[in-house]
């Protein structure tokens, strides 16, 4: 089996790239990466060279080309079963998939108002009721999963569910969106990951600035 190749956008901003990158890094899947920075002036047309949708991330592996984050993570769980990217218990696995899909399909207000930004100084942002609703729902998801599993990650050990919510951890942190103790403890656990710190360090060193992502 060849080593997977993950093509990602800017580490500072690309929340969808962060998810599969963190999933592989946190559980020790060896892979190659290519950073292809956003080019907003040209509508990211260069992404079409490797992505049928013109978006990142894209995983290339053993002749496959996969271009959607959650599908990439599902594939990785099957291609590398020994690293257990989903919980082993079938009921927990089902709940993990449910909350991953809820993240995938929802929370548009939070995404629009509070883009992921690894370099942003921590500073509270005044948000509207729709964003507050998203924050409350995500906090409830985390607290329920942590209560059920006992932590420190959503389903005990690190899983795809944690990777899916990783960009939200950044948003909650830099915009100071939630001070709940259980939520804060989970965020601290995520941000202490060696792989998180490696991504953040690289993001802070990037030269590119996307003005519309700077809130």
C-alpha positions in Angstrom: 0.0 0.0 0.0 1.3 3.4 -0.9 1.5 6.3 1.5 -1.6 8.6 1.3 -1.1 12.1 -0.2 -3.2 14.9 1.3 -3.6 18.2 -0.6 -4.7 21.0 1.7 -5.3 24.7 1.7 -3.7 27.3 4.0 -3.3 25.8 7.5 -4.3 29.1 9.1 -7.8 29.1 7.5 -8.7 25.8 5.9 -11.0 24.1 8.5 -11.9 21.3 6.1 -8.3 20.5 5.4 -7.5 20.5 9.2 -10.0 17.7 9.8 -8.4 14.8 7.9 -4.9 16.1 8.5 -5.5 16.0 12.2 -7.2 12.6 12.0 -4.1 11.1 10.3 -1.5 12.9 12.4 -3.1 12.2 15.8 -3.3 8.4 15.3 0.0 8.1 13.5 -0.9 7.4 9.9 2.1 8.2 7.7 1.2 10.5 4.8 2.6 13.1 2.5 1.1 16.6 2.3 1.0 19.4 -0.2 -0.2 22.9 0.8 -1.9 24.6 -2.1 -2.8 28.1 -0.9 -6.0 29.9 -1.5 -6.0 32.3 -4.5 -9.2 34.3 -3.9 -8.5 36.8 -6.7 -8.7 33.9 -9.2 -11.4 32.0 -7.4 -9.0 29.2 -6.5 -9.1 27.9 -10.1 -5.7 26.1 -9.5 -7.6 23.7 -7.3 -9.2 22.2 -10.4 -5.9 20.7 -11.3 -6.3 18.1 -8.6 -9.9 18.5 -7.3 -13.0 17.8 -9.4 -15.0 20.3 -7.2 -12.2 22.9 -7.1 -12.0 22.6 -3.3 -9.7 21.2 -0.7 -8.8 18.9 0.9 -8.1 16.1 -1.6 -6.7 12.6 -0.7 -4.9 10.6 -3.3 -4.2 7.0 -2.4 -3.7 3.8 -4.4 -5.3 5.3 -7.5 -8.3 6.8 -5.6 -9.0 10.5 -5.5 -11.3 11.6 -2.7 -12.3 15.2 -2.3 -14.6 15.5 0.7 -13.4 15.6 4.3 -15.8 13.3 6.0 -15.6 10.8 3.2 -11.8 10.9 3.4 -12.0 10.2 7.1 -14.4 7.3 6.6 -12.1 5.9 4.0 -9.1 6.2 6.3 -10.9 4.3 9.0 -11.4 1.4 6.6 -7.9 1.6 5.0 -6.2 1.7 8.4 -8.4 -0.2 10.8 -5.7 -0.8 13.4 -5.7 2.9 14.4 -9.4 2.9 15.4 -10.6 6.2 13.9 -14.1 5.3 15.0 -15.1 4.0 18.4 -15.0 0.2 18.7 -18.4 0.0 20.4 -21.1 -0.1 17.8 -23.5 2.2 19.6 -20.7 4.7 20.3 -19.6 4.5 16.7 -23.2 5.3 15.5 -23.3 8.3 17.8 -19.9 9.5 16.6 -21.1 9.3 13.0 -24.3 11.2 13.9 -22.5 14.1 15.5 -19.9 14.2 12.6 -22.8 14.5 10.1 -24.4 17.2 12.2 -21.2 19.1 12.1 -20.8 18.5 8.4 -24.3 19.8 7.6 -24.9 22.4 10.2 -23.7 25.4 12.2 -23.7 27.8 9.3 -24.1 30.8 11.4 -20.9 30.0 13.4 -18.9 29.2 10.3 -20.0 32.5 8.6 -19.4 34.8 11.5 -16.3 33.1 13.1 -14.0 31.6 10.5 -11.2 29.3 11.6 -8.1 31.4 12.2 -5.1 29.9 14.0 -3.2 33.2 14.1 -6.0 35.3 15.5 -5.2 36.8 18.9 -7.7 35.6 21.5 -10.3 38.3 21.8 -14.0 38.0 22.5 -16.3 38.7 19.6 -19.9 39.9 20.0 -22.1 37.4 18.0 -25.7 37.2 17.1 -28.4 34.9 18.4 -27.9 32.4 15.6 -24.2 32.0 16.4 -25.1 31.7 20.1 -27.5 29.0 19.3 -24.9 27.1 17.4 -22.4 27.4 20.3 -25.0 26.1 22.8 -25.8 23.1 20.6 -22.2 22.2 20.1 -21.5 22.6 23.8 -24.4 20.2 24.5 -23.0 17.7 22.0 -19.6 17.7 23.6 -20.9 17.6 27.2 -23.2 14.6 26.4 -20.4 12.7 24.7 -17.9 13.4 27.4 -20.3 12.4 30.1 -21.1 9.1 28.3 -17.4 8.3 27.6 -15.7 9.8 30.6 -13.3 11.7 28.2 -10.8 13.0 27.7 -11.9 12.9 24.0 -15.5 12.8 22.9 -15.6 9.0 22.8 -12.7 8.3 25.2 -9.9 7.9 22.7 -9.3 10.3 19.9 -11.5 9.6 16.9 -12.9 11.1 13.7 -15.5 12.9 15.8 -12.7 14.9 17.5 -11.2 15.7 14.2 -14.5 16.9 12.8 -14.9 19.4 15.7 -11.3 20.5 15.8 -11.9 23.7 13.8 -14.7 24.6 16.3 -12.3 24.2 19.1 -10.2 26.9 17.4 -13.3 29.1 16.9 -14.4 28.8 20.6 -10.9 29.6 21.7 -9.9 32.6 19.6 -13.3 34.3 19.7 -14.0 33.3 23.4 -17.4 31.9 22.7 -17.9 29.5 25.6 -16.6 29.4 29.2 -18.2 26.2 30.3 -15.7 24.2 32.4 -16.3 20.9 30.6 -16.1 22.5 27.3 -12.9 24.4 28.3 -11.3 21.1 29.5 -12.1 19.4 26.3 -10.7 22.3 24.3 -7.5 22.2 26.3 -7.1 18.5 25.7 -7.4 19.0 21.9 -5.1 22.0 21.8 -2.5 20.0 23.8 -2.2 17.4 21.1 1.3 17.3 19.5 -0.4 17.2 16.1 -2.5 20.3 16.9 0.6 22.2 17.9 2.4 21.2 14.7 -0.5 22.4 12.6 -0.7 25.7 14.6 3.0 26.3 14.4 2.9 25.9 10.6 -0.2 28.1 10.3 1.5 30.9 12.2 4.5 30.8 9.8 2.4 31.0 6.6 2.9 34.3 4.7 -0.6 34.3 3.1 -3.4 36.5 4.4 -7.1 36.1 3.2 -8.7 39.4 4.2 -12.3 38.1 4.3 -11.3 35.5 6.8 -9.9 38.0 9.2 -12.6 38.9 11.7 
